């Protein structure tokens, strides 16, 4: 019986995590192999980007290695702990990848491209043509505020900072633009037109 050795691949998850914390290379490889598909699956489900999901999975195992000593089995299984780390890192990665809003000076070119391109008018359906026309009829300041709020998701405070205007002015521009669009685009025949 002295030559008998318990197969390392059958060690409980907690034992593998402890081995990961101590830096045992064999246990670390087994730990990663045991959970790599699950961790990658969580990362892929959140990011929907293979390269980003691979990066998140790598970061997940690095974080598990650095924080293995704080794992508490009373709060959940190793698998749950690890997938929570993967999920949180994936959400952070998606948030970090959001594109920055377009520079204010480029908004005029965007508005011109959206509202004045004959090819786009020809390809657009009636609803988008109506929307483009309505945006094109807005005063330029209101159209810019509307695009920053509606397309880029900026708050009124952020619009005020980018445009160099008071906060109240930014709010008024967005509100006025939305009211004009609502009036222009709501069909009175449907009975939902507010007078």
C-alpha positions in Angstrom: 0.0 0.0 0.0 3.0 2.3 0.3 3.2 2.7 -3.5 -0.5 3.8 -3.7 -1.1 7.4 -4.7 -4.4 9.1 -4.9 -5.0 10.4 -8.4 -4.4 14.2 -8.3 -7.2 14.7 -11.0 -9.7 13.4 -8.4 -8.8 15.8 -5.7 -11.7 18.0 -4.4 -12.0 21.5 -5.8 -10.9 23.0 -2.4 -7.7 20.9 -2.4 -6.9 22.1 -5.9 -7.5 25.7 -5.0 -5.2 25.3 -2.0 -2.6 23.8 -4.3 -3.0 26.8 -6.6 -2.5 29.1 -3.7 0.8 27.4 -2.8 2.1 27.6 -6.3 2.1 23.9 -7.0 2.4 23.7 -10.9 0.7 20.3 -11.2 -2.3 21.3 -9.1 -2.5 24.7 -10.9 -2.7 23.0 -14.3 -5.4 20.5 -13.1 -7.3 23.4 -11.4 -7.3 25.4 -14.7 -8.3 22.4 -16.8 -11.2 21.5 -14.5 -12.7 25.0 -14.7 -11.5 26.5 -18.0 -14.6 25.6 -20.0 -17.0 26.9 -17.3 -15.0 30.2 -16.8 -14.7 30.8 -20.5 -18.4 30.0 -21.0 -19.4 32.7 -18.5 -17.0 35.2 -20.0 -18.2 34.5 -23.5 -21.9 34.8 -22.4 -21.2 38.2 -21.0 -18.7 39.6 -23.5 -19.9 37.9 -26.7 -16.3 38.3 -28.0 -13.9 35.4 -28.1 -10.7 37.3 -27.6 -12.1 39.4 -24.8 -13.6 36.2 -23.2 -10.1 34.6 -23.3 -8.6 37.6 -21.7 -11.3 37.5 -19.0 -10.7 33.8 -18.4 -7.0 34.4 -18.0 -7.6 37.3 -15.5 -10.1 35.1 -13.6 -7.5 32.4 -13.0 -4.9 35.0 -12.1 -7.3 36.5 -9.5 -8.2 33.1 -8.2 -4.5 32.4 -7.7 -3.9 35.7 -5.9 -7.0 35.4 -3.7 -7.2 31.7 -3.1 -6.4 32.1 0.6 -9.6 34.2 1.1 -11.9 31.6 -0.4 -14.6 30.7 2.2 -16.4 27.4 1.5 -19.3 28.5 3.7 -20.2 31.1 1.1 -20.4 28.7 -1.8 -18.5 26.2 -3.9 -15.2 26.8 -5.6 -17.0 26.7 -8.9 -19.5 29.4 -7.8 -16.7 31.6 -6.4 -14.7 31.2 -9.7 -17.7 31.9 -12.0 -18.6 35.0 -9.9 -15.1 36.3 -10.4 -15.4 35.6 -14.2 -18.8 37.2 -14.4 -17.6 40.4 -12.6 -14.4 40.7 -14.6 -16.4 40.2 -17.9 -18.9 42.9 -16.9 -16.0 45.2 -16.1 -14.3 44.4 -19.4 -17.5 45.2 -21.4 -17.9 48.5 -19.6 -14.3 49.4 -20.2 -14.7 48.7 -23.9 -17.6 51.1 -24.4 -16.6 53.6 -27.0 -16.0 57.1 -25.9 -18.4 59.7 -27.3 -17.5 61.4 -30.5 -15.7 64.7 -30.2 -18.1 67.7 -30.2 -16.5 69.1 -33.4 -17.3 65.9 -35.2 -21.0 66.0 -34.4 -21.8 68.4 -37.2 -20.3 66.1 -39.8 -22.2 63.2 -38.3 -25.5 65.1 -38.4 -24.8 66.1 -42.0 -24.1 62.5 -43.0 -27.2 61.2 -41.3 -29.5 63.9 -42.6 -28.2 65.0 -46.0 -26.8 61.9 -47.8 -29.0 61.1 -50.8 -27.8 57.4 -50.8 -29.0 57.1 -47.2 -32.3 58.6 -48.0 -32.8 56.2 -50.8 -31.9 53.2 -48.6 -33.8 54.2 -45.5 -37.3 53.1 -44.8 -40.0 55.7 -44.3 -39.7 55.8 -40.5 -36.0 56.5 -40.5 -36.4 59.0 -43.3 -39.0 60.8 -41.2 -36.7 60.8 -38.2 -33.7 62.0 -40.2 -35.8 64.8 -41.7 -37.1 65.8 -38.3 -33.6 65.9 -36.8 -32.4 67.9 -39.8 -35.1 70.5 -39.1 -34.1 71.0 -35.5 -31.9 74.0 -34.6 -28.3 72.8 -34.7 -27.8 73.2 -30.9 -30.8 71.1 -30.2 -29.8 68.4 -32.7 -26.3 68.2 -31.2 -27.7 67.9 -27.7 -30.2 65.2 -28.9 -27.4 63.2 -30.6 -25.1 63.4 -27.6 -27.9 62.3 -25.3 -29.7 59.8 -27.5 -26.9 58.1 -29.4 -24.0 58.5 -27.1 -25.9 58.3 -23.8 -24.4 61.4 -22.3 -26.1 63.0 -19.3 -27.2 66.6 -19.4 -24.3 67.5 -17.1 -21.8 65.9 -19.6 -23.5 67.7 -22.5 -23.1 71.0 -20.7 -19.4 70.3 -20.1 -18.7 69.3 -23.7 -20.7 72.2 -25.2 -19.5 74.8 -22.6 -23.0 75.7 -21.7 -25.0 75.9 -18.4 -26.6 72.7 -17.2 -30.1 74.1 -17.5 -29.4 75.1 -21.1 -28.3 71.5 -21.9 -31.5 70.1 -20.3 -33.6 72.6 -22.2 -32.0 71.7 -25.5 -32.6 68.0 -25.1 -36.1 68.5 -23.8 -37.0 70.9 -26.6 -35.5 68.6 -29.3 -37.5 65.6 -27.9 -40.7 67.6 -27.8 -40.3 68.8 -31.4 -39.5 65.2 -32.6 -42.5 63.9 -30.7 -44.8 66.5 -32.3 -43.3 65.8 -35.8 -43.3 62.0 -35.7 -46.5 61.1 -33.8 -49.2 60.5 -36.3 -52.5 62.2 -35.4 -54.4 59.4 -37.2 -53.5 56.9 -34.5 -55.2 58.9 -31.8 -52.1 59.3 -29.6 -51.3 62.8 -30.6 -51.2 65.1 -27.7 -52.3 68.7 -28.3 
